[in-house]
Amino acid sequence: MLRAAIGPLFADEAAFLVGEEHGLTSAELERLLAAQPWLEAACDELTSSSLPLTIEHGDLWASNIYVGDAEPQFNRLDRG
């Protein structure tokens, strides 16, 4: 679903409010649009992986992230 939403969102330049208060600058929009192929490829890679569907609980705080083995690690809800 995320992969399918990227194209229409990126095509809706009005949604980025370029040059408006709280909107993106032209340079920010250019960088974002340049990232579209990467985002779509990342979605494709995730879809083809064996990672199961998960529920995102919407409670991601800095205290849920720590660095271990030089990589970010995320606290998990299941401790089993």
C-alpha distances in whole Angstrom, upper triangle without the diagonal:
4,5,5,6,9,11,12,12,15,16,17,20,22,19,21,24,26,30,29,30,27,25,25,28,28,28,25,23,24,23,20,19,21,18,15,16,16,13,11,14,13,9,11,14,12,10,14,15,17,16,15,12,14,14,15,18,18,21,21,25,27,29,26,26,29,30,31,32,31,28,26,25,24,25,24,24,26,29,30
4,5,5,6,10,11,10,12,15,16,18,20,17,18,22,23,27,27,27,24,22,21,24,24,24,21,19,21,20,16,16,18,15,12,13,13,10,9,11,10,7,10,12,11,10,14,15,17,15,15,13,14,14,14,17,16,20,19,22,24,26,24,23,26,27,29,30,29,25,23,23,22,24,23,23,25,28,30
4,5,6,8,10,10,11,14,15,18,20,18,19,22,23,27,27,28,26,23,22,24,24,24,21,19,20,19,15,15,16,13,10,10,11,8,6,9,9,6,7,11,10,9,12,14,17,16,16,15,16,17,17,20,20,23,22,25,27,29,26,26,28,29,30,30,29,26,24,25,24,26,25,26,28,31,32
4,6,7,8,9,11,12,14,17,19,17,18,22,23,27,27,29,26,24,23,25,25,25,22,20,21,20,17,16,17,15,12,13,14,11,9,12,12,9,10,14,13,12,15,17,20,19,19,17,18,19,19,22,21,25,24,28,29,32,29,29,31,32,33,34,33,29,28,28,27,29,28,29,30,33,34
4,6,6,6,9,10,11,14,16,13,15,18,20,24,24,25,22,20,19,22,22,22,20,17,19,18,15,14,16,14,11,13,14,11,10,13,13,11,13,16,15,14,18,20,22,20,20,18,19,19,18,21,19,23,22,25,27,30,28,27,30,31,33,34,32,29,27,27,26,28,27,28,30,33,34
4,6,5,6,9,10,12,15,13,13,17,18,22,22,23,21,18,17,20,19,19,17,14,15,15,11,10,12,11,7,10,11,8,7,11,11,10,12,15,15,15,18,19,22,21,21,19,20,20,19,22,20,23,22,25,26,29,27,26,29,30,31,32,30,27,25,26,25,28,28,29,31,34,35
4,5,5,6,9,11,14,13,14,17,18,22,22,24,22,19,18,20,19,19,17,14,15,15,12,10,12,11,8,10,12,10,9,12,14,12,14,17,17,17,19,22,25,24,24,22,23,24,23,25,24,27,26,29,30,33,31,30,33,33,35,35,33,30,29,30,29,32,31,32,34,37,39
4,6,5,6,10,12,11,13,16,17,21,21,23,21,18,18,20,19,20,18,15,16,17,14,12,15,14,11,13,16,13,12,16,17,15,17,20,20,19,22,24,27,26,26,23,24,24,23,25,24,27,27,29,31,34,32,31,34,35,37,38,36,33,31,32,31,33,32,33,35,39,40
4,5,5,8,10,8,9,13,14,18,18,20,17,15,14,17,16,18,15,12,14,15,11,10,14,13,10,13,15,12,12,16,16,15,17,20,20,20,23,24,27,25,26,23,23,23,21,23,21,24,24,26,28,31,29,29,32,32,35,36,34,30,28,30,28,31,30,31,34,37,39
4,5,7,10,9,9,12,13,16,17,19,17,14,13,15,14,15,13,9,11,12,8,7,10,10,8,11,13,11,11,15,16,15,17,20,20,20,23,25,28,26,27,25,25,25,23,26,24,26,25,27,28,32,30,29,32,32,34,35,33,30,28,30,29,32,32,33,35,38,40
4,6,9,9,10,13,13,17,18,20,19,16,15,16,15,16,15,11,12,14,12,9,12,13,10,13,16,14,14,17,19,18,19,22,23,23,25,27,30,29,30,27,28,28,26,29,27,29,29,31,32,35,34,33,36,36,38,39,37,34,32,34,33,35,35,36,39,42,43
4,5,6,8,10,11,15,15,18,16,13,13,15,14,16,15,11,13,15,13,11,15,15,13,16,18,16,16,20,21,20,22,25,25,25,28,30,32,31,31,28,29,28,26,28,26,28,28,30,31,35,33,33,36,36,39,40,38,35,33,34,33,35,35,36,39,42,44
4,5,6,7,8,11,12,15,14,11,10,12,11,13,12,9,11,13,11,10,14,15,13,17,19,17,18,21,22,21,24,26,26,27,30,31,34,32,33,30,31,30,28,29,27,29,28,30,31,35,34,33,35,36,39,40,37,34,33,34,33,36,36,37,40,43,45
4,5,6,7,10,10,13,13,10,10,12,12,15,14,11,14,16,14,13,17,18,17,20,22,20,21,24,25,24,26,29,29,29,32,34,36,35,35,32,32,31,28,30,27,29,29,30,31,35,34,34,37,38,40,42,39,36,34,36,35,37,37,38,41,44,46
4,6,8,12,11,13,11,9,10,12,13,15,13,11,14,15,13,13,17,17,15,19,20,18,19,23,23,22,24,27,26,27,30,31,34,31,32,29,28,27,25,26,23,25,25,27,28,31,31,30,33,34,37,39,36,33,31,33,31,33,34,34,37,40,42
4,5,9,9,11,9,6,6,9,10,12,10,7,11,12,10,11,14,15,14,18,19,17,19,22,22,22,24,26,26,27,30,31,34,32,32,29,29,28,25,26,23,25,24,25,26,30,29,29,32,32,35,37,34,31,29,31,30,32,33,34,37,40,42
4,6,5,8,7,4,6,8,10,13,11,10,13,15,13,14,17,18,18,22,23,21,23,26,26,25,28,30,30,31,34,35,37,35,36,33,32,31,28,29,25,27,26,27,28,32,32,31,34,35,38,40,37,34,32,34,33,35,36,37,40,43,45
4,6,8,9,5,5,5,6,9,9,7,10,13,12,13,16,17,17,21,22,21,23,26,26,26,29,31,30,32,34,36,38,36,37,34,34,33,30,31,28,29,28,29,29,33,33,32,34,35,38,39,36,34,32,34,34,36,37,39,42,44,47
4,7,8,6,6,5,7,10,10,10,13,15,15,16,18,20,21,24,25,24,26,29,29,29,32,34,34,35,38,39,42,39,40,38,37,36,33,33,30,31,30,30,30,34,34,34,36,36,40,41,38,36,34,36,36,38,39,41,44,46,49
4,6,5,7,8,10,13,13,12,16,17,17,18,21,22,22,26,27,25,27,30,30,30,33,35,34,36,39,39,42,39,40,37,36,34,31,32,28,30,29,29,30,33,34,33,36,37,40,42,39,36,34,36,35,37,39,40,43,45,48
4,5,8,10,13,15,14,14,18,19,18,20,23,23,24,28,28,26,28,31,31,31,34,35,35,36,39,40,42,39,40,37,35,34,30,30,27,28,27,27,27,31,32,31,34,35,38,40,37,35,33,35,34,36,37,38,41,44,47
4,7,9,13,14,12,13,16,17,16,18,21,21,21,25,25,23,26,29,27,27,31,32,31,33,36,36,38,36,36,33,32,30,27,27,23,24,23,23,24,27,28,28,30,31,35,37,34,32,29,31,30,32,33,34,38,40,43
4,7,9,12,9,9,13,14,13,15,18,18,18,22,22,21,23,26,25,25,29,30,30,31,34,35,37,35,35,32,31,30,27,27,24,25,24,24,25,29,29,28,31,32,35,37,34,32,29,31,30,32,34,35,38,40,43
4,6,8,6,6,10,10,10,12,14,15,16,19,20,18,21,24,23,24,27,28,28,30,32,33,36,33,34,32,31,30,27,28,24,26,24,25,25,29,29,28,30,30,34,35,32,30,28,30,29,32,33,35,38,40,43
4,5,5,6,9,10,11,12,14,15,17,20,21,20,23,25,25,26,29,30,30,32,34,35,38,36,37,35,34,33,30,31,28,29,27,27,27,31,31,30,32,32,35,36,33,31,29,32,32,35,36,38,41,43,46
4,5,5,6,9,10,11,12,14,16,19,20,20,22,24,24,26,28,29,30,32,34,35,38,36,37,36,35,35,32,33,30,31,29,30,30,34,33,32,34,34,37,37,34,32,31,34,34,37,38,40,43,45,47
4,5,5,6,9,10,11,13,15,18,18,18,21,23,23,24,27,28,29,31,33,33,36,35,36,35,34,34,31,33,30,31,28,29,28,32,32,30,31,31,34,35,31,29,28,31,32,35,36,39,41,43,46
4,5,5,6,9,10,11,13,16,16,16,19,21,20,22,24,25,26,28,30,31,34,32,33,31,31,30,27,29,26,27,25,25,25,29,28,27,28,28,31,32,29,27,26,28,28,31,33,35,38,40,42
4,5,5,6,8,10,11,14,15,15,17,19,20,20,23,24,25,26,29,30,33,31,32,31,30,30,27,29,26,28,26,27,27,30,30,28,30,30,33,34,31,29,27,30,29,33,34,36,38,40,43
4,5,5,6,9,10,13,14,14,16,18,19,21,23,24,25,27,29,30,33,32,33,32,32,32,29,31,29,30,28,29,29,32,32,30,31,31,34,34,31,29,28,31,31,34,35,37,40,42,44
4,6,5,6,9,12,12,12,15,16,17,19,21,22,23,25,26,27,30,29,31,29,29,30,27,29,26,28,25,26,26,29,29,26,28,27,30,30,27,25,24,27,27,31,32,34,37,39,41
4,5,5,7,10,10,10,12,15,15,16,18,20,20,22,24,25,28,26,28,26,26,26,24,26,23,25,23,24,24,28,27,25,27,27,29,30,27,24,23,26,26,29,30,32,35,37,39
4,5,5,8,10,10,11,14,15,16,18,19,20,22,24,25,29,27,29,27,28,28,26,28,26,28,26,27,28,31,30,28,30,30,32,32,30,27,26,28,28,32,32,34,37,39,41
4,6,7,8,10,11,13,14,16,17,18,20,22,23,24,28,27,29,28,28,29,27,30,27,29,27,28,28,31,30,28,30,29,31,31,28,26,25,28,28,32,33,35,37,39,41
4,6,5,6,9,10,11,12,14,15,16,18,20,21,24,23,25,24,25,25,23,26,24,26,23,25,25,28,27,25,26,26,28,28,25,22,22,24,25,28,29,31,33,35,37
4,5,5,6,9,10,11,12,14,15,17,18,20,23,22,24,23,24,24,23,26,24,26,24,26,27,30,28,26,28,28,30,30,27,25,24,26,26,29,29,31,33,35,37
4,5,5,6,9,10,10,12,14,15,16,18,22,21,23,23,24,25,24,27,26,28,26,28,28,31,29,27,29,28,30,29,27,24,24,26,26,30,30,32,34,36,37
4,5,5,6,9,10,10,12,14,15,16,20,19,22,21,22,23,22,25,24,26,24,26,25,28,26,24,26,25,26,26,23,21,21,22,23,26,27,29,31,33,34
4,5,5,6,9,10,11,12,14,15,19,17,19,18,19,20,19,22,21,23,21,23,23,26,24,22,24,24,25,26,24,21,20,21,21,24,25,27,28,31,32
4,5,5,6,9,10,11,12,14,18,17,19,18,19,21,20,23,22,25,23,26,27,29,27,25,27,27,28,28,26,23,23,24,24,27,26,28,30,32,33
4,5,5,6,9,10,11,12,16,16,18,18,20,22,21,25,24,26,24,27,27,30,27,25,27,26,27,26,25,22,22,23,23,26,26,28,29,32,32
4,5,5,6,9,10,11,14,13,16,15,17,19,18,21,21,23,21,23,24,26,23,21,23,22,23,23,22,18,18,19,19,23,22,25,26,28,29
4,5,5,6,9,10,13,12,14,13,15,16,16,20,20,22,20,23,24,27,24,22,24,24,25,25,24,21,20,20,20,23,22,24,25,27,28
4,5,5,6,9,12,12,14,14,16,19,19,23,23,25,24,27,28,30,27,25,27,27,27,27,26,23,22,23,23,25,24,26,27,29,30
4,5,5,6,10,10,13,14,16,19,19,23,23,25,23,26,26,28,25,23,25,24,24,24,23,20,20,20,20,23,22,25,25,27,28
4,5,5,8,7,10,10,12,15,15,19,20,22,20,23,24,26,22,21,23,23,23,23,22,19,18,18,18,20,19,21,22,24,24
4,6,8,8,9,9,12,15,16,20,21,24,22,26,27,28,25,24,26,26,26,26,26,23,22,21,21,23,21,23,23,26,26
4,7,9,10,12,15,18,19,23,24,26,25,28,29,30,27,26,27,27,27,26,26,23,23,22,22,25,23,25,24,27,26
4,5,8,10,13,17,18,21,23,25,23,26,27,28,24,23,24,24,23,23,23,20,20,19,19,21,20,22,21,23,23
4,6,9,12,16,17,21,23,24,23,26,27,28,24,23,25,24,23,23,24,21,21,19,19,21,18,20,19,21,20
4,7,9,12,14,17,19,21,20,23,24,24,20,20,21,22,21,21,22,19,18,16,16,17,15,17,16,18,18
4,6,10,12,16,18,20,19,23,24,25,21,21,23,24,23,24,25,21,20,18,17,18,15,16,15,18,17
4,7,10,13,15,18,18,21,23,24,20,21,23,24,24,26,26,22,21,19,17,17,15,15,15,18,18
4,6,9,12,14,14,18,20,20,17,18,21,22,22,24,25,21,19,17,14,14,12,12,12,16,16
4,6,9,11,12,16,19,19,16,17,20,23,23,26,26,22,19,17,14,14,11,11,12,16,17
4,6,8,9,13,16,16,13,15,18,20,22,24,24,20,17,16,12,13,11,11,13,16,18
4,6,8,11,15,15,12,15,18,21,23,25,25,22,19,17,13,12,11,10,13,16,18
4,6,9,13,14,12,14,18,21,23,25,25,22,18,17,13,13,13,12,16,18,21
4,6,10,10,9,11,15,18,21,24,23,20,17,15,12,11,11,11,15,17,20
4,7,8,6,8,12,15,18,21,20,17,13,12,9,9,11,11,15,17,20
4,5,5,7,11,14,17,20,19,17,13,12,10,10,12,13,17,18,22
4,5,5,8,11,14,18,17,14,11,11,9,10,13,15,18,19,22
4,5,7,11,14,17,17,15,12,11,9,9,12,13,16,16,20
4,7,10,13,16,16,14,10,8,6,5,8,10,13,14,17
4,7,10,13,12,10,6,6,5,6,10,13,15,15,19
4,6,10,10,8,6,5,7,8,12,15,17,16,19
4,7,6,5,4,6,9,11,14,18,19,18,21
4,5,5,6,6,10,11,14,18,19,17,19
4,5,8,9,13,15,17,21,21,19,21
4,7,9,13,16,18,22,23,22,24
4,6,10,13,15,19,20,20,22
4,7,10,13,16,18,18,20
4,7,9,13,14,14,17
4,6,10,12,12,15
4,7,9,9,12
4,5,7,10
4,6,9
4,6
4
